[in-house]
Amino acid sequence: MPFPVAIALVHSEVSEALAADRNENGDVAEELADVILRVLDSARTYQLDVPAALVRKMAKNKLRAYRHGWKKY
């Protein structure tokens, strides 16, 4: 699967999570689980080491200013 398609599928699942949040009967946790599954499937397809990337990212974030210099968003 081409990488843009994989990212589009992740985006689709994120959109479903947003829709679930807007709907009182929506299962946001289930939709977020779908996001994680899509991300991990993409990582496997492209042989990306997500656990190592998470460790590096968390270490990098410890060095950053809160909200990157107090930005609102």
Residue, then its C-alpha position, 0 to 999 in steps of 0.5 A: m500500500p502506498f504511504p499516502v494511502a496508509i496515512a489517509l486511512v489513519h486520517s479516516e480513523v481519526s475522523e471517526a474518533l472525532a465523530a464518535d466524540r460528537n455523538e453521545n453514543g459513540d465509542v471514542a476509545e474504540e475509534l482511537a484503538d482503530v487509529i493505533l492499529r492503523v498506525l502500527d500496521s503502517a509501521r510494520t508495512y514500512q518496517l518502522d521501529v515505532p517503540a524506538a521512535l517513541v522513546r526518542k520522541m519522549a526524550k526529545n520532548k523532555l528538553r522542550a519548553y512547555r507547549h513549545g514556548w507557551k503557545k496556546y495551540 
